[in-house]
């Protein structure tokens, strides 16, 4: 290969990489770091959502790509909001997504001793002082975007006095809110985060990990760079809202004189159209009983997506398609649905399920007899093999597959019309039976034994094919159909800030009938129900003999993948 061709290929390779990879490549080439170490550091104050999935997979993916290490760390420096329940749910979600931290699971609270020593070091250097101002007074003294801040009256204290007061704070001498430790940086800085930020506060609270050992807790902006430095993180990757915090991050690691300080890099958050991700809104939905928990399938928490039937592979594909950028943008929820359809359509068996049943009786089929029909599990994937489905005189079909007086171009069942029963025979409708209220309770037909599927019959054709399940062997189940919890045409929020909820977001269908093979379906197992969509077994509410199925997604969508993505 000519040298010019090699150069061209290398250039293309660089262009194809996202901006974070380009930074890492440069750091490795210049010897800033000799390896790569990333982390995912959630605060355990709620369940993770689809936006967090992007951060998890990005950090884990970079560690994998550069043959580096990936750390899982709980940023548990605020005991007021953190619970062990959230710790457990976060660990489960990350494992399910496929990110493996191996033996590198950490808690920020494990470093409280080192953080305290770091604060003492800053005091000794004259870079931190104890303040008596209240939170409100600190805000007032901080100034505005156009006016500089004022010096804190406590900033003139000696190193000795600050050390004494900080020790007293640690020993529990001072009440909550009475004193804080502030970094001494620049009250005139154009960046508000650099105007002597608070780095420690008093909080007499029991911590989920350290119990009552501490009554002072570090602030996030102080703790986070220390955690990264202690663990040897090379690239601290976070979302764009922390861009203005980067000077403070750099200040902390510089003043504490870490020999190989980590580098903070920001990327754009993942925003989905017309979904609820805010923790306070989800919490209210849970508390008001509108959803049945943080894992309600109408939400986009990772636990909810898992319960709905999304797969790790589909979310990985979605994150990949979203890409990594520096500018915020929104992604259509339909793209997430596209990813799950693409993942499932070739991998899952195509089963028959009747959600709104009416009985179909084949009058000329021998009473008391039945036969087993061999059915391909997925016509597009031979590897999934075959199953046997019982067929007999009495079946269930969808109620809307029959009409007494059909409109034009209706090719399903109506008196005098012939259709194919999927995988079975041609049947000709002869009429129906109604109850006293006029509701159709039976549809009647006759079948032609010569037309059995697979027999090679070519004598005539029919325009309609409908699915069915055998009445005697059918499995009874509850099926849940979901729509967006938000009224999509009106947006997420009302003018008063409340959520614009869709009253039809959940439709529960009782007494659905499924083919008998679905009796053995396991929690989280998914299937395509022909003509209906993709469904999975709800792991929370299903019981032996009483399965509950969630519709993951319908079969079709108007969403089209952008051409540039199709080529990848």
C-alpha positions as CSV (number, residue, x, y, z in Angstrom):
1,X,0.0,0.0,0.0
2,X,1.3,3.4,-0.9
3,X,2.2,5.8,1.9
4,X,-0.4,8.4,0.7
5,X,-3.1,5.7,0.9
6,X,-2.1,4.8,4.5
7,X,-2.2,8.4,5.5
8,X,-5.7,8.8,4.0
9,X,-6.9,5.6,5.9
10,X,-5.5,6.9,9.2
11,X,-7.2,10.3,8.7
12,X,-10.5,8.5,8.0
13,X,-10.0,6.5,11.2
14,X,-9.5,9.6,13.3
15,X,-12.6,11.3,11.7
16,X,-14.7,8.3,12.5
17,X,-13.9,8.5,16.2
18,X,-15.9,10.7,18.6
19,X,-14.3,13.7,20.2
20,X,-13.7,11.8,23.5
21,X,-11.8,9.1,21.8
22,X,-9.7,11.7,20.0
23,X,-8.8,13.3,23.3
24,X,-7.8,9.9,24.8
25,X,-5.7,9.1,21.7
26,X,-3.9,12.4,22.1
27,X,-3.3,11.8,25.8
28,X,-1.9,8.3,25.3
29,X,0.3,9.5,22.4
30,X,1.7,12.4,24.4
31,X,2.3,10.2,27.5
32,X,-0.2,12.1,29.7
33,X,-1.5,8.7,30.7
34,X,-0.1,5.2,29.9
35,X,-3.5,3.5,30.3
36,X,-7.2,4.3,30.4
37,X,-9.5,4.1,33.5
38,X,-13.1,5.2,33.4
39,X,-16.0,5.1,35.9
40,X,-19.7,5.4,36.3
41,X,-20.5,7.3,39.6
42,X,-24.2,7.6,40.3
43,X,-25.6,9.0,43.4
44,X,-27.9,6.3,45.0
45,X,-30.9,8.7,45.3
46,X,-33.2,7.0,42.8
47,X,-33.5,4.5,39.9
48,X,-31.4,4.9,36.8
49,X,-33.0,5.9,33.5
50,X,-32.3,5.6,29.8
51,X,-30.0,8.7,30.0
52,X,-27.8,6.9,32.5
53,X,-27.6,4.0,30.2
54,X,-25.7,6.2,27.7
55,X,-23.2,7.2,30.3
56,X,-22.7,3.6,31.6
57,X,-22.2,2.1,28.1
58,X,-20.0,5.0,27.1
59,X,-17.6,4.7,30.1
60,X,-17.6,0.9,29.9
61,X,-17.2,0.9,26.1
62,X,-14.1,3.2,26.3
63,X,-12.5,1.1,28.9
64,X,-13.0,-2.0,26.7
65,X,-11.8,-0.2,23.6
66,X,-8.6,0.9,25.1
67,X,-8.0,-2.3,27.1
68,X,-8.3,-0.3,30.3
69,X,-10.4,-0.6,33.5
70,X,-13.9,0.4,34.4
71,X,-14.9,1.3,37.9
72,X,-18.4,1.3,39.5
73,X,-18.6,3.9,42.2
74,X,-21.5,5.1,44.3
75,X,-21.2,8.9,44.9
76,X,-22.9,8.6,48.3
77,X,-21.8,11.9,50.0
78,X,-25.3,13.1,50.7
79,X,-27.1,11.0,53.3
80,X,-30.3,13.1,53.1
81,X,-31.5,11.4,49.9
82,X,-29.6,8.1,49.6
83,X,-31.0,4.6,50.4
84,X,-29.7,1.0,50.2
85,X,-32.7,0.2,47.9
86,X,-31.3,2.5,45.3
87,X,-27.8,1.0,45.6
88,X,-29.2,-2.5,45.0
89,X,-31.3,-1.4,42.0
90,X,-28.4,0.5,40.4
91,X,-26.1,-2.5,40.6
92,X,-28.8,-4.8,39.1
93,X,-29.4,-2.4,36.2
94,X,-25.7,-2.0,35.3
95,X,-25.1,-5.8,35.4
96,X,-28.2,-6.3,33.2
97,X,-26.9,-3.8,30.7
98,X,-23.7,-5.8,30.4
99,X,-21.2,-3.4,32.0
100,X,-18.8,-5.4,34.1
101,X,-16.9,-3.7,36.9
102,X,-15.3,-7.0,37.9
103,X,-13.9,-6.4,41.4
104,X,-13.8,-2.6,41.2
105,X,-16.9,-1.6,43.2
106,X,-16.3,1.5,45.3
107,X,-18.2,3.9,47.6
108,X,-17.3,7.6,47.9
109,X,-18.0,7.2,51.6
110,X,-15.1,4.8,51.9
111,X,-12.9,7.8,51.2
112,X,-14.3,10.1,53.9
113,X,-11.1,9.9,55.9
114,X,-9.0,10.9,52.9
115,X,-11.4,13.7,52.0
116,X,-11.1,15.0,55.5
117,X,-7.3,15.0,55.3
118,X,-7.6,16.7,51.9
119,X,-9.7,19.5,53.5
120,X,-7.1,19.9,56.3
121,X,-4.4,20.2,53.7
122,X,-6.2,23.0,52.0
123,X,-6.7,24.8,55.3
124,X,-3.0,24.4,56.1
125,X,-2.2,25.9,52.6
126,X,-4.5,28.9,53.3
127,X,-6.8,27.6,50.6
128,X,-9.9,26.9,52.8
129,X,-11.6,28.6,55.8
130,X,-14.6,28.0,58.1
131,X,-17.6,30.3,57.5
132,X,-20.4,31.2,59.9
133,X,-22.7,32.4,57.1
134,X,-26.0,30.7,56.5
135,X,-26.9,29.2,53.1
136,X,-29.0,32.3,52.3
137,X,-26.2,34.7,53.3
138,X,-23.7,32.7,51.2
139,X,-25.9,33.1,48.2
140,X,-26.3,36.8,48.9
141,X,-22.5,37.3,49.4
142,X,-21.8,35.4,46.2
143,X,-22.9,38.3,44.0
144,X,-24.5,38.0,40.5
145,X,-23.4,37.2,37.0
146,X,-22.8,41.0,36.5
147,X,-21.6,41.9,40.0
148,X,-18.6,40.3,41.9
149,X,-19.1,38.7,45.3
150,X,-18.1,40.0,48.7
151,X,-15.5,38.5,51.0
152,X,-16.9,36.2,53.7
153,X,-16.3,37.7,57.2
154,X,-14.8,34.3,58.1
155,X,-12.2,34.4,55.3
156,X,-9.7,36.4,57.5
157,X,-9.4,33.6,60.2
158,X,-6.0,32.2,60.8
159,X,-5.0,28.7,59.7
160,X,-4.9,27.6,63.4
161,X,-8.4,28.9,64.1
162,X,-9.8,27.3,60.9
163,X,-8.1,24.0,61.8
164,X,-9.6,24.2,65.3
165,X,-13.1,25.0,64.1
166,X,-13.1,22.3,61.4
167,X,-12.0,19.8,64.0
168,X,-15.0,20.9,66.1
169,X,-17.3,20.5,63.1
170,X,-16.0,16.9,62.8
171,X,-16.5,16.2,66.5
172,X,-20.1,17.3,66.4
173,X,-19.7,20.5,68.4
174,X,-21.6,22.7,65.9
175,X,-25.2,22.3,64.8
176,X,-26.4,21.6,61.2
177,X,-26.1,24.7,59.1
178,X,-24.2,26.7,61.6
179,X,-20.8,26.3,59.9
180,X,-19.4,25.3,56.6
181,X,-15.9,24.9,55.1
182,X,-15.3,27.1,52.0
183,X,-12.5,26.9,49.4
184,X,-10.6,30.2,49.1
185,X,-10.5,30.9,45.4
186,X,-11.8,34.2,43.9
187,X,-14.9,36.0,44.9
188,X,-14.6,38.1,41.8
189,X,-14.4,35.2,39.3
190,X,-16.8,35.4,36.3
191,X,-17.5,31.7,37.0
192,X,-19.9,31.6,40.0
193,X,-18.7,28.1,40.9
194,X,-15.2,29.6,41.8
195,X,-16.5,32.2,44.2
196,X,-15.3,30.4,47.4
197,X,-17.6,27.3,47.0
198,X,-18.7,25.4,50.0
199,X,-16.7,22.1,50.3
200,X,-17.9,20.7,53.6
201,X,-21.1,21.0,55.6
202,X,-22.4,19.8,59.0
203,X,-25.2,17.2,58.9
204,X,-26.0,15.0,61.9
205,X,-27.5,12.2,59.9
206,X,-27.0,8.4,59.8
207,X,-25.3,7.4,56.6
208,X,-26.3,4.1,54.8
209,X,-22.7,3.0,54.6
210,X,-20.8,4.7,57.5
211,X,-23.6,4.9,60.0
212,X,-23.0,7.7,62.6
213,X,-19.2,7.8,62.2
214,X,-19.4,11.2,60.5
215,X,-21.4,14.3,61.0
216,X,-19.7,16.4,58.4
217,X,-20.0,15.5,54.7
218,X,-18.1,16.8,51.6
219,X,-19.9,18.6,48.8
220,X,-20.0,16.8,45.4
221,X,-17.7,19.3,43.6
222,X,-15.0,18.7,46.2
223,X,-15.5,15.0,46.7
224,X,-15.7,13.9,43.1
225,X,-12.3,14.9,41.8
226,X,-10.7,13.4,45.0
227,X,-12.5,10.1,44.4
228,X,-11.3,10.1,40.8
229,X,-7.8,10.9,41.8
230,X,-7.7,8.2,44.5
231,X,-8.9,5.5,42.1
232,X,-6.5,6.5,39.4
233,X,-9.3,7.5,37.0
234,X,-7.7,9.0,33.8
235,X,-10.8,10.4,32.0
236,X,-13.7,11.6,34.2
237,X,-16.5,11.7,31.7
238,X,-19.7,13.5,32.7
239,X,-22.5,15.4,31.1
240,X,-22.5,19.0,29.8
241,X,-24.1,20.6,32.9
242,X,-20.7,20.0,34.7
243,X,-18.7,22.0,32.1
244,X,-18.8,25.2,34.3
245,X,-17.7,23.0,37.2
246,X,-14.5,21.9,35.4
247,X,-12.3,24.8,36.6
248,X,-13.2,23.8,40.2
249,X,-12.5,20.2,39.5
250,X,-9.1,21.1,38.1
251,X,-8.4,23.5,41.1
252,X,-9.1,20.7,43.6
253,X,-6.8,18.1,42.0
254,X,-4.1,20.8,41.4
255,X,-4.2,22.2,45.0
256,X,-4.1,18.7,46.5
257,X,-1.0,18.0,44.3
258,X,-2.1,14.6,42.9
259,X,0.8,13.4,40.7
260,X,-1.4,12.1,37.8
261,X,-4.6,14.1,38.0
262,X,-7.7,12.9,36.2
263,X,-9.1,14.9,33.2
264,X,-12.8,15.9,33.1
265,X,-14.5,15.7,29.7
266,X,-18.2,16.6,29.1
267,X,-20.6,15.2,26.6
268,X,-24.2,15.9,25.7
269,X,-27.0,14.3,27.7
270,X,-29.5,11.9,26.1
271,X,-32.9,13.5,25.8
272,X,-35.9,11.5,24.7
273,X,-39.0,13.3,23.3
274,X,-42.2,13.2,25.4
275,X,-40.9,11.0,28.2
276,X,-40.5,11.6,32.0
277,X,-37.0,11.2,33.4
278,X,-37.1,13.7,36.3
279,X,-36.8,11.9,39.6
280,X,-39.2,14.2,41.5
281,X,-41.9,13.7,38.8
282,X,-41.4,9.9,38.8
283,X,-41.5,9.9,42.6
284,X,-44.8,11.8,42.5
285,X,-46.3,9.3,39.9
286,X,-45.3,6.5,42.3
287,X,-46.6,8.2,45.4
288,X,-49.9,9.1,43.8
289,X,-50.4,5.5,42.6
290,X,-50.5,6.6,38.9
291,X,-47.8,4.0,38.2
292,X,-47.1,0.9,40.2
293,X,-43.5,1.7,41.1
294,X,-40.2,2.9,39.6
295,X,-40.2,-0.1,37.3
296,X,-43.7,0.6,35.8
297,X,-43.4,-0.4,32.1
298,X,-44.6,3.1,31.0
299,X,-41.5,4.7,32.5
300,X,-38.0,4.9,31.0
301,X,-36.1,3.9,34.0
302,X,-33.8,1.0,33.2
303,X,-35.8,-1.3,35.5
304,X,-39.0,-0.2,33.7
305,X,-37.5,-0.9,30.3
306,X,-36.3,-4.3,31.4
307,X,-39.8,-5.1,32.8
308,X,-41.4,-3.8,29.6
309,X,-39.3,-6.3,27.6
310,X,-36.5,-4.3,26.2
311,X,-33.2,-6.1,25.9
312,X,-29.6,-4.9,26.8
313,X,-28.7,-5.4,23.1
314,X,-31.5,-3.0,22.0
315,X,-30.4,-0.3,24.4
316,X,-26.8,-0.8,23.4
317,X,-27.8,-0.3,19.8
318,X,-29.9,2.8,20.7
319,X,-27.0,4.4,22.5
320,X,-24.7,3.6,19.6
321,X,-27.1,5.3,17.1
322,X,-27.5,8.4,19.3
323,X,-23.7,8.9,19.2
324,X,-21.5,11.1,21.3
325,X,-21.5,14.9,20.8
326,X,-20.9,18.2,22.6
327,X,-24.3,19.7,21.8
328,X,-27.6,18.8,23.4
329,X,-30.4,17.4,21.2
330,X,-33.5,15.3,21.5
331,X,-34.0,11.8,20.2
332,X,-37.4,10.4,19.1
333,X,-38.7,7.6,21.4
334,X,-39.6,5.8,18.1
335,X,-35.8,5.2,17.6
336,X,-35.7,3.2,20.8
337,X,-38.7,1.2,19.6
338,X,-37.0,0.6,16.2
339,X,-34.0,-0.9,18.1
340,X,-36.1,-3.4,20.0
341,X,-38.0,-4.5,16.9
342,X,-34.7,-5.0,15.1
343,X,-33.4,-7.1,18.0
344,X,-36.4,-9.3,18.4
345,X,-37.9,-9.9,14.9
346,X,-35.3,-12.5,14.0
347,X,-34.6,-13.9,17.4
348,X,-38.1,-14.6,18.9
349,X,-40.7,-17.2,18.0
350,X,-43.9,-16.0,16.4
351,X,-46.8,-17.3,18.4
352,X,-50.6,-16.9,18.1
353,X,-52.5,-15.0,20.7
354,X,-56.1,-13.8,20.7
355,X,-56.6,-10.7,22.8
356,X,-60.3,-10.0,22.3
357,X,-61.7,-13.5,21.7
358,X,-64.8,-14.8,20.1
359,X,-65.4,-18.5,19.6
360,X,-65.1,-19.9,16.0
361,X,-66.9,-23.3,15.5
362,X,-66.0,-25.4,12.4
363,X,-69.3,-27.2,11.9
364,X,-68.0,-29.9,9.6
365,X,-64.9,-30.8,11.6
366,X,-65.4,-34.1,13.5
367,X,-66.5,-33.6,17.1
368,X,-64.1,-34.7,19.7
369,X,-61.2,-35.0,17.3
370,X,-58.1,-32.9,17.0
371,X,-54.8,-32.9,15.2
372,X,-51.3,-31.4,15.7
373,X,-50.1,-28.9,13.1
374,X,-46.3,-28.4,12.7
375,X,-45.6,-24.7,12.7
376,X,-42.3,-22.9,12.1
377,X,-41.3,-20.8,15.1
378,X,-40.0,-18.0,12.8
379,X,-40.1,-18.2,9.0
380,X,-37.1,-15.8,8.8
381,X,-34.9,-17.9,11.1
382,X,-34.9,-21.6,10.5
383,X,-32.6,-22.1,13.5
384,X,-35.6,-21.5,15.8
385,X,-37.1,-24.8,14.6
386,X,-40.7,-25.9,14.8
387,X,-43.5,-26.5,17.3
388,X,-46.8,-28.4,17.3
389,X,-50.1,-26.6,17.7
390,X,-53.3,-28.4,18.5
391,X,-56.2,-27.8,16.0
392,X,-59.8,-28.8,16.5
393,X,-63.4,-28.0,16.0
394,X,-63.6,-25.1,18.4
395,X,-61.1,-22.2,18.2
396,X,-60.8,-18.6,19.3
397,X,-60.3,-15.8,16.8
398,X,-60.1,-12.0,17.3
399,X,-63.5,-10.3,17.5
400,X,-62.6,-7.8,14.9
401,X,-61.7,-10.6,12.4
402,X,-65.4,-11.1,11.9
403,X,-68.0,-8.6,10.6
404,X,-71.6,-9.3,9.7
405,X,-71.7,-6.3,7.3
406,X,-68.2,-5.6,6.3
407,X,-67.0,-2.4,4.5
408,X,-65.3,-2.5,1.2
409,X,-61.8,-4.1,1.1
410,X,-62.5,-6.1,4.3
411,X,-61.0,-9.5,3.6
412,X,-61.4,-11.2,6.9
413,X,-64.5,-13.3,8.0
414,X,-68.0,-12.4,7.0
415,X,-70.9,-14.6,5.9
416,X,-70.1,-16.2,2.6
417,X,-66.4,-15.3,2.6
418,X,-63.5,-17.7,2.7
419,X,-60.2,-17.1,4.5
420,X,-57.2,-19.1,5.6
421,X,-56.7,-20.0,9.2
422,X,-53.0,-19.4,9.7
423,X,-50.9,-22.7,9.5
424,X,-54.2,-24.6,9.0
425,X,-57.1,-24.7,6.5
426,X,-59.4,-22.6,4.3
427,X,-62.6,-21.9,6.2
428,X,-65.9,-20.4,4.8
429,X,-68.0,-18.3,7.1
430,X,-71.6,-19.4,7.4
431,X,-72.9,-17.0,10.0
432,X,-72.9,-16.2,13.7
433,X,-74.8,-16.5,17.0
434,X,-75.7,-13.6,19.3
435,X,-76.7,-13.3,22.9
436,X,-79.8,-11.4,24.2
437,X,-77.9,-8.1,24.1
438,X,-77.0,-8.6,20.4
439,X,-73.3,-9.4,21.2
440,X,-71.8,-12.0,18.9
441,X,-70.8,-15.0,21.0
442,X,-70.1,-17.6,18.2
443,X,-68.9,-17.5,14.6
444,X,-69.6,-20.5,12.4
445,X,-67.8,-21.8,9.4
446,X,-67.0,-24.9,7.4
447,X,-63.5,-26.1,6.4
448,X,-62.1,-27.7,3.3
449,X,-59.7,-30.6,4.2
450,X,-57.9,-30.4,0.9
451,X,-56.6,-26.9,1.7
452,X,-54.3,-27.9,4.6
453,X,-51.3,-25.6,4.9
454,X,-48.2,-27.4,3.4
455,X,-50.3,-29.8,1.3
456,X,-49.5,-28.0,-2.0
457,X,-53.1,-27.0,-2.6
458,X,-53.4,-24.5,-5.5
459,X,-57.0,-24.9,-6.5
460,X,-58.1,-21.4,-5.4
461,X,-56.8,-18.5,-3.5
462,X,-58.1,-16.4,-0.6
463,X,-57.3,-12.8,0.2
464,X,-57.4,-13.0,4.0
465,X,-55.4,-14.9,6.6
466,X,-56.4,-14.8,10.3
467,X,-54.8,-16.3,13.4
468,X,-56.5,-18.4,16.0
469,X,-55.9,-20.5,19.1
470,X,-57.4,-23.9,20.0
471,X,-60.3,-23.4,22.5
472,X,-59.8,-26.5,24.6
473,X,-56.0,-26.2,25.0
474,X,-55.6,-22.4,25.1
475,X,-53.8,-20.6,27.9
476,X,-55.8,-17.8,29.6
477,X,-53.7,-14.7,30.4
478,X,-53.8,-11.0,31.2
479,X,-52.3,-8.8,28.5
480,X,-51.3,-5.2,29.0
481,X,-51.1,-2.7,26.2
482,X,-49.1,0.4,26.8
483,X,-49.1,3.9,25.3
484,X,-46.9,6.8,26.2
485,X,-47.8,8.0,29.7
486,X,-47.6,11.6,28.3
487,X,-50.1,13.1,25.8
488,X,-47.6,13.3,22.9
489,X,-49.5,16.0,21.0
490,X,-49.4,18.4,24.0
491,X,-45.9,17.8,25.4
492,X,-44.7,16.7,28.8
493,X,-45.6,19.6,31.0
494,X,-48.7,21.7,31.5
495,X,-48.5,25.5,32.1
496,X,-48.5,25.0,35.8
497,X,-45.5,22.6,35.6
498,X,-47.6,19.5,36.2
499,X,-47.3,16.4,34.0
500,X,-49.6,16.2,31.0
501,X,-50.7,12.6,31.6
502,X,-52.4,10.4,29.0
503,X,-55.4,8.7,30.7
504,X,-55.2,5.8,28.2
505,X,-51.5,4.9,28.8
506,X,-52.5,1.5,30.1
507,X,-55.1,-0.9,28.8
508,X,-55.5,-4.2,30.7
509,X,-57.1,-7.0,28.7
510,X,-58.4,-9.9,30.8
511,X,-59.3,-13.3,29.5
512,X,-57.0,-13.3,26.5
513,X,-56.3,-16.7,25.0
514,X,-52.8,-17.9,23.9
515,X,-51.6,-21.0,22.2
516,X,-50.7,-23.7,24.7
517,X,-46.9,-23.5,24.2
518,X,-47.0,-20.2,26.0
519,X,-48.0,-22.0,29.2
520,X,-44.3,-22.6,29.8
521,X,-43.1,-19.0,29.2
522,X,-40.7,-17.8,31.8
523,X,-40.5,-14.3,33.4
524,X,-38.8,-11.8,31.0
525,X,-39.1,-14.2,28.1
526,X,-40.3,-12.5,25.0
527,X,-42.3,-13.5,21.9
528,X,-43.9,-12.0,18.8
529,X,-47.6,-12.4,18.8
530,X,-48.5,-12.5,15.2
531,X,-50.4,-9.4,13.9
532,X,-50.3,-8.0,17.5
533,X,-46.7,-6.9,18.4
534,X,-43.9,-8.1,20.6
535,X,-44.7,-9.2,24.2
536,X,-42.8,-10.4,27.2
537,X,-43.8,-12.1,30.5
538,X,-44.1,-9.7,33.3
539,X,-41.7,-10.8,36.0
540,X,-43.4,-8.9,38.8
541,X,-47.1,-9.9,38.5
542,X,-47.1,-13.2,36.6
543,X,-47.9,-16.3,38.7
544,X,-47.8,-20.0,37.9
545,X,-50.9,-20.7,35.8
546,X,-51.8,-17.0,35.5
547,X,-49.2,-15.3,33.2
548,X,-49.2,-11.6,32.6
549,X,-47.8,-10.3,29.3
550,X,-46.6,-6.8,28.6
551,X,-46.6,-5.4,25.0
552,X,-43.1,-4.3,24.4
553,X,-43.8,-2.6,21.1
554,X,-46.2,-2.9,18.2
555,X,-45.1,-4.6,14.9
556,X,-44.9,-1.5,12.7
557,X,-43.9,2.1,13.0
558,X,-43.6,5.1,10.8
559,X,-40.0,5.6,12.1
560,X,-37.3,5.3,9.4
561,X,-33.6,5.1,10.4
562,X,-31.6,8.0,8.8
563,X,-29.7,6.8,5.7
564,X,-26.3,7.6,7.2
565,X,-27.1,5.3,10.1
566,X,-28.3,2.5,7.8
567,X,-24.9,2.3,6.2
568,X,-23.1,1.6,9.5
